[in-house]
Structure formats: C-alpha cells, structure tokens
Amino acid sequence: MDFRYVALNGQGQTIKGSLEARDLAEAQRILRQQELRPIALDPARAASRSWCTGKTTVGRKDRILLVRELATLLRAGVTLSEATESIADTHGEDAVGTTFRALHTALRSGEAFSRVLQKADIDFPSYVHQLVAAGESTGKLAQALFSAADQLEYEDGIRREMINALIYPSVLVFSGLAATLLIFIVVVPRFAGMLSNTKADLPTLSVVVLQTGLFVKTHLLTVGLVVAAAIGSVVVAFGNQATRAQMLEGVARMPLMGPWIRRTELGRWSGMLATLLDNKVPIVRALELSQASVQLHSLRNTLEVIQKDTRAGIKLADSLSTHRLLDATGINLVRVGERSGELPSMLRTLSSMHVNASRDLMKRFLLLLEPAAILVIGSFIGLIMVAIMLAITSINNIPL
C-alpha cells in the first residue's frame, strides 16, 4: 500500500513524499527509522468528482483528515500558503490535490482563506466555514480547524453508532422474511393438494396459508417483481430528504426511539454550539449554525424561536426554560454558564450528558428490539406450521 506523508526532520524542516508499507504502523516505523516526525500520514487514494453537483466527493473520514492535517501543519509553524501547497503536493493530481492547488494560488493572490475555502469544490458543512472565519479574525486558525475536525469526528461517530446499532436487528428481520418466503415457496405448496380434497374439512387458517403458498409458487415472478418494487420504493423514499424527515418525525414520537433520537439531537446541538462559542462566533450566529445541524423539524423550529428570542435580548437560559427544550439540570447548566462566562464549558457538559443518556436509551431499545423481532418472526413461522399441522390432522380425521 502506498502512503503519502508530511513530516518534520531534525532541523524542523517540512519534508513531504510517499512510501510503500503494509499498513499504517509499518509506515510510521519507516519514518521513525528515517528520523522523521510525521505530521500527516494518509493512504494514497484519489477522490472522485460528483457528476451531478460538480463537488469533489470526499468521504467523511477524508474530510476529517484534511482539516486535521491542515490544522497540524499550521500548529507546527508552517504558513498557510505552504500548508495548502504541501497538501496539494501530497495528494498529487487527484481532485483534492487540484482543489488545494487552487486554494494555494488564491491565497498567494491575497484572498482570505475563509472566502477561498467557501469557493472550493469540497463540500464542508457551513459551521466549518464559520469556524475558519472566526479563527482568521482572532488569529487562532489552527485551533479553529482542530475544533472543526473534532466536530466533524463527533458527528461521524454519532452516525456510525446509530448505523451499527441497527445492523443486527435489520439482518434479523430480513433473514426472518427470507425464511418465511422460502417456506411459502418450498414447503407450503407440497400440501396444497389438500385443498382439492372435498372430504376434508380444513380449518380457515389452513385454507388461507395453503392458498397463499400456492399463489406465491404459481405467480413467483410476479411476487418477486412486487417485492423488488417494494424494496426499490423504500430505497427511493430513504433517498428523498423530505420523506426521510417525515419518517424521522414519526419515529421520534414512538416510545424509547423518540427519547433516544431527541437526546442524540440535543447532544449534537449543544456540542456544536459549544464549539462555535469557544471559537468566538457570536451567539446569534452560533445558534443559527448549530440549529442547521438538527434533523428533527419540530426541534429545529423550537431552536429557531429560541434564536429569535436571543436576538431580541432574552437570555438563552430563560428562552430554553420558556420553550421547555431542556430539563431543569440542563437549564441550570446554561444559566450558570451565562453568569460565569463559561457557557461553552457548560454546553460541553450538557452535550456529554445527552450523549451518555442517548447511549443508555439505545442499549435499552436494542435489548427490547432483538427479542421482539425474534418473537414476531418466530410466531409468524409457527403460525404457518400450525396451519399445516391442522390441515394434516383434518385429513386424518375423515370419517370412514
């Protein structure tokens, strides 16, 4: 595997290049043997360009690495112009390298980095641009970029946790549906001949199951097309942002799932607000940017009202209390933060509380979801077996 690196030598000079190693650990060992201290070390891979948007398609992890790499170079004393040039050379002629080469050219012409980054093809969230602008104005660009990377990493972690939590229940449900379909295709039609026995008094349940199995086998292609169309409709629905938002709102009203999603959203919101305020972004603008990261429309509408209250001069804690967005503990944390001037620190504590509570709710939900899925699927398959056994019993009970 090829790795591209940016490192410092013994004299403090920036060295960039590429090397071949089996994995990241071996690449780090090779650099240490060469008495080089790595600043950035990434696998050499190209980014692609989206045909529909024209934006450079960079994965979440790659975006985090790019921002953190730039922040590390700036903290090491490398100038912004040299840092962008170094990243461009490290990525070569791929889309990321081309984008950073354009950034370097624009910086040399005297444009502000925050403005240049907004024009770049890489699609960063809006709060990243605001953090960069705040870092430029305060002279703490490296710190602002590290904060942006941390926030990107935090959001990616939440997303991965939710996906990982739903993988096993999804596999369980799909395998149960596949097993049920297999029974209808292979097992049930073998007993469909009982339907033509006029002497047998088959129970209604048995008749329904046998007729369904016979219909599935006879119209297998049609059933397959209907199932494929249903799956395709679900995929299209999930791909539509408006439909996805409506589904999320519906799920948020359910027991267990609702509090889990709400806690996750509040944890994301308070964490982002803390990051923005810590980097000297004005509170009204910080509320606007953090509100944009919330996916629940009902929660976002409440946050929008709170933002208007804050713009009108109402304290954040009072507005949160009026609209009952947080519990008493959360409101007290915000109120203490406003009075002491430590609002970012209090918001981080609030974010940690909500994230930990969200994880506990997620574990509780999964503890109930897995046995519930097994019970439902097992009951359905058992119902089919009972229907077949009742049919067999009915045949054996024909009077001679």
C-alpha positions in Angstrom: 0.0 0.0 0.0 1.2 3.5 -0.9 1.2 6.2 1.8 1.8 9.9 1.3 3.3 11.8 4.2 4.3 15.3 5.5 6.9 15.2 8.2 9.5 17.3 10.1 13.2 16.4 10.0 15.7 17.0 12.8 16.2 20.6 11.7 12.5 21.4 11.8 12.1 21.4 8.0 8.9 20.1 6.3 9.5 17.0 4.2 6.9 15.6 2.0 6.8 12.4 -0.1 5.4 8.9 -0.4 6.5 5.4 0.7 5.2 1.9 0.4 4.2 -0.2 3.5 1.9 -3.0 4.5 -0.1 -0.8 6.9 -0.1 2.5 8.8 2.0 1.1 11.7 4.8 0.0 9.4 4.7 3.4 7.6 5.1 5.2 10.9 8.0 2.8 11.8 9.8 3.6 8.5 9.5 7.3 9.1 10.9 7.0 12.6 13.9 5.0 11.2 14.5 7.9 8.9 14.4 10.3 11.9 11.3 12.0 10.6 8.3 13.1 12.8 5.1 12.6 10.8 2.6 15.5 10.7 0.2 13.8 8.2 0.3 10.2 7.0 -2.5 9.0 4.8 -3.1 6.2 2.3 -2.7 7.4 -1.2 -6.2 7.3 -2.7 -8.0 9.5 -5.1 -11.2 11.4 -4.5 -13.9 11.4 -7.1 -16.0 14.2 -8.5 -19.8 14.0 -8.4 -21.3 14.1 -11.8 -24.5 15.8 -10.6 -23.1 18.6 -8.3 -19.6 19.2 -9.6 -18.4 19.0 -6.0 -15.4 16.8 -5.0 -16.8 13.7 -3.4 -14.7 13.2 -0.3 -15.8 10.8 2.4 -16.4 11.9 6.0 -13.2 10.4 7.2 -11.2 12.0 4.4 -12.7 15.4 5.2 -11.7 15.0 8.9 -8.2 14.0 7.9 -7.9 17.0 5.5 -9.0 19.5 8.2 -6.8 17.9 10.9 -3.8 17.7 8.6 -4.1 21.4 7.8 -4.5 22.3 11.5 -1.5 20.2 12.4 0.7 21.9 9.8 -0.4 25.4 11.0 0.3 24.5 14.6 3.8 23.2 13.6 4.6 26.7 12.4 4.1 26.1 8.7 2.5 29.1 6.9 -1.0 28.8 5.5 0.3 29.1 1.9 3.0 26.4 2.5 0.4 24.2 4.2 -2.0 24.3 1.3 0.8 23.7 -1.2 2.1 20.8 0.9 -1.4 19.1 0.9 -1.7 19.7 -2.8 1.6 18.0 -3.5 0.8 15.2 -1.1 -2.4 14.4 -2.9 -0.9 14.8 -6.4 -3.2 15.1 -9.3 -6.4 13.8 -7.8 -9.4 16.1 -7.1 -8.3 17.0 -3.6 -4.8 17.9 -4.8 -6.3 20.0 -7.6 -8.6 21.8 -5.2 -5.8 22.7 -2.7 -3.6 23.8 -5.5 -6.3 26.3 -6.5 -6.5 27.3 -2.8 -2.8 27.9 -2.7 -3.0 30.1 -5.9 -5.9 32.1 -4.5 -4.1 32.7 -1.2 -1.0 33.9 -3.0 -3.1 36.5 -4.8 -4.2 37.9 -1.4 -7.7 36.4 -0.8 -8.8 35.5 2.7 -8.7 31.7 3.4 -12.3 31.6 4.7 -13.6 33.1 1.5 -11.3 30.9 -0.7 -12.5 27.8 1.2 -16.2 28.6 0.6 -15.4 28.7 -3.1 -13.6 25.3 -3.0 -15.2 22.2 -4.5 -15.0 20.2 -1.3 -18.4 20.3 0.4 -17.7 21.2 4.0 -20.6 21.9 6.4 -21.4 25.6 6.9 -20.1 25.6 10.5 -16.6 24.7 9.2 -16.5 27.9 7.2 -17.7 30.0 10.1 -15.1 28.5 12.4 -12.4 29.3 9.8 -13.6 32.9 9.5 -13.6 33.2 13.4 -10.1 31.7 13.5 -8.8 34.2 11.0 -10.3 37.1 12.9 -8.8 36.0 16.2 -5.5 34.8 14.9 -6.2 31.2 16.1 -6.8 29.5 12.8 -5.1 26.2 13.9 -7.3 26.0 17.0 -10.4 26.7 14.9 -9.5 24.0 12.4 -8.9 21.5 15.2 -12.3 22.3 16.6 -13.9 21.8 13.2 -12.1 18.4 12.9 -13.3 17.4 16.3 -16.9 18.4 15.5 -16.8 16.5 12.2 -15.4 13.5 14.0 -18.1 13.7 16.7 -20.9 13.8 14.1 -19.4 10.9 12.2 -19.2 8.9 15.5 -22.9 9.5 16.3 -23.8 8.5 12.7 -21.7 5.3 12.9 -23.2 4.4 16.4 -26.7 4.7 15.1 -25.9 2.6 12.0 -24.1 -0.1 13.9 -26.9 -0.3 16.4 -29.5 -1.1 13.7 -27.4 -3.6 11.7 -28.2 -6.7 13.8 -32.0 -6.0 14.1 -32.1 -5.3 10.3 -30.3 -8.6 9.5 -32.6 -10.4 11.9 -35.7 -9.0 10.2 -34.6 -9.6 6.7 -33.4 -13.2 7.4 -36.8 -13.9 9.0 -38.7 -12.5 6.0 -36.5 -14.6 3.7 -37.1 -17.7 5.7 -40.9 -17.1 5.7 -40.8 -16.6 1.9 -38.8 -19.8 1.5 -41.4 -21.7 3.5 -44.2 -20.3 1.2 -42.3 -21.3 -1.9 -40.9 -24.7 -1.0 -42.9 -26.2 2.0 -46.5 -24.9 1.8 -47.1 -25.9 -1.9 -46.4 -29.5 -1.1 -49.6 -29.6 1.0 -51.7 -27.6 -1.5 -53.3 -30.8 -2.8 -55.3 -30.9 0.4 -57.4 -28.1 -1.0 -58.8 -30.3 -3.7 -59.9 -33.0 -1.2 -63.7 -32.5 -0.9 -63.9 -34.8 2.0 -61.5 -32.8 4.2 -62.9 -30.1 6.5 -59.9 -27.8 6.5 -59.7 -25.0 9.1 -59.9 -21.5 7.8 -56.3 -20.8 8.9 -55.1 -23.8 6.9 -57.0 -22.8 3.8 -55.6 -19.3 3.9 -52.0 -20.5 4.4 -52.2 -23.2 1.7 -53.9 -20.9 -0.9 -51.3 -18.2 -0.2 -48.4 -20.7 -0.7 -50.0 -22.0 -3.9 -50.4 -18.4 -5.2 -46.8 -17.5 -4.4 -45.5 -20.6 -6.2 -47.8 -20.1 -9.2 -47.0 -16.4 -9.5 -43.4 -16.4 -8.3 -42.1 -14.0 -10.9 -44.9 -11.5 -10.2 -44.3 -11.8 -6.4 -40.6 -11.3 -7.0 -41.2 -8.2 -9.0 -43.6 -6.8 -6.4 -41.1 -7.4 -3.6 -38.3 -5.8 -5.7 -40.5 -2.8 -6.4 -41.3 -2.5 -2.7 -37.6 -2.6 -1.8 -36.9 -0.1 -4.5 -39.6 2.2 -3.2 -38.2 2.0 0.3 -34.7 2.9 -1.1 -36.1 5.8 -3.1 -38.1 7.0 -0.1 -35.0 7.0 2.1 -33.1 8.8 -0.6 -35.7 11.6 -0.6 -34.8 14.2 2.1 -38.4 15.3 2.7 -39.7 11.7 3.1 -36.8 10.8 5.3 -37.5 13.8 7.5 -41.2 12.8 7.8 -40.2 9.3 8.7 -37.8 10.6 11.4 -40.5 12.8 12.8 -42.8 9.7 13.0 -40.2 7.6 14.7 -39.4 10.4 17.2 -43.0 10.1 18.5 -42.5 6.4 19.4 -41.6 5.3 22.9 -37.9 4.5 23.5 -37.0 5.5 19.9 -38.3 9.1 20.4 -36.3 9.9 23.5 -33.2 8.3 22.0 -33.4 10.4 18.8 -34.2 13.6 20.8 -31.3 13.1 23.2 -29.0 12.5 20.3 -30.1 15.6 18.5 -29.8 17.7 21.7 -26.3 16.3 22.3 -25.2 17.2 18.8 -26.7 20.7 19.0 -25.2 21.6 22.4 -21.8 20.2 21.4 -21.7 22.2 18.2 -22.9 25.4 19.9 -20.1 25.0 22.5 -17.5 24.6 19.7 -18.7 27.7 17.9 -18.9 29.9 21.0 -15.4 28.7 22.1 -14.1 29.9 18.8 -15.6 33.4 19.3 -18.5 33.0 16.9 -21.3 35.5 18.0 -24.0 33.7 19.9 -26.8 34.5 17.5 -24.8 33.2 14.5 -23.7 30.2 16.6 -27.3 29.4 17.4 -28.2 29.6 13.7 -25.4 27.3 12.6 -25.9 24.8 15.4 -29.7 24.8 14.6 -28.9 23.8 11.0 -27.3 20.5 12.2 -30.6 19.3 13.8 -32.6 16.9 11.7 -35.9 16.9 13.6 -38.1 19.7 12.2 -40.0 20.0 15.4 -36.9 20.5 17.4 -35.4 22.8 14.8 -38.5 25.0 14.8 -38.2 25.4 18.6 -34.5 26.3 18.2 -35.4 28.9 15.6 -37.7 30.6 18.1 -35.0 30.5 20.7 -32.6 32.1 18.3 -35.1 34.9 17.7 -35.5 35.4 21.4 -31.8 35.6 21.9 -31.5 38.2 19.1 -34.2 40.2 20.9 -32.1 40.3 24.1 -33.6 37.4 26.0 -31.1 35.3 27.9 -30.5 31.8 26.4 -31.4 30.0 29.7 -34.7 31.9 30.0 -35.7 31.1 26.4 -34.8 27.5 26.9 -36.9 27.4 30.0 -39.8 29.1 28.4 -39.9 26.6 25.5 -39.1 23.6 27.7 -36.4 22.4 25.4 -34.2 21.2 28.3 -34.8 19.7 31.7 -34.1 21.6 34.9 -30.5 20.3 35.1 -29.7 21.5 31.5 -31.2 24.9 32.0 -29.2 25.4 35.3 -26.0 24.5 33.4 -26.8 27.1 30.7 -27.7 29.7 33.3 -24.6 29.1 35.3 -22.5 29.3 32.1 -24.1 32.6 31.2 -23.5 34.1 34.6 -19.9 32.9 34.9 -18.8 33.4 31.3 -18.1 29.7 30.9 -21.1 28.9 28.6 -19.0 26.8 26.2 -17.8 24.6 29.0 -21.3 24.2 30.4 -22.6 23.3 27.0 -20.0 20.6 26.6 -21.0 19.1 29.9 -24.6 19.3 28.7 -23.7 17.6 25.4 -21.9 14.8 27.3 -24.9 14.2 29.5 -27.2 13.9 26.5 -24.8 11.6 24.6 -24.5 9.3 27.6 -28.2 9.3 28.1 -28.7 8.6 24.4 -26.4 5.6 24.5 -28.3 4.2 27.5 -31.6 4.6 25.7 -30.1 2.9 22.6 -28.9 -0.1 24.6 -32.4 -0.4 26.2 -34.1 -0.1 22.9 -31.9 -2.8 21.4 -32.5 -5.1 24.4 -36.2 -4.9 23.6 -36.0 -4.9 19.8 -34.0 -8.1 19.3 -36.3 -10.4 21.4 -39.3 -8.6 19.9 -38.2 -9.3 16.4 -37.4 -12.9 17.2 -40.8 -13.3 18.8 -42.7 -11.8 15.9 -40.9 -13.7 13.2 -41.0 -17.0 15.2 -44.7 -16.5 15.8 -45.4 -16.0 12.1 -43.4 -19.0 11.1 -45.0 -21.0 13.9 -48.5 -19.9 12.7 -47.7 -21.4 9.2 -46.5 -24.6 10.8 -49.7 -24.8 12.9 -51.8 -24.3 9.9 -50.1 -27.1 8.0 -50.4 -29.5 11.0 -54.1 -28.6 11.4 -54.6 -29.5 7.7 -52.8 -32.8 8.1 -54.9 -33.6 11.2 -58.1 -32.7 9.4 -57.2 -35.2 6.6 -56.6 -38.0 9.2 -59.9 -37.2 10.9 -62.0 -38.0 7.8 -64.8 -40.5 8.8 -64.6 -43.9 7.0 
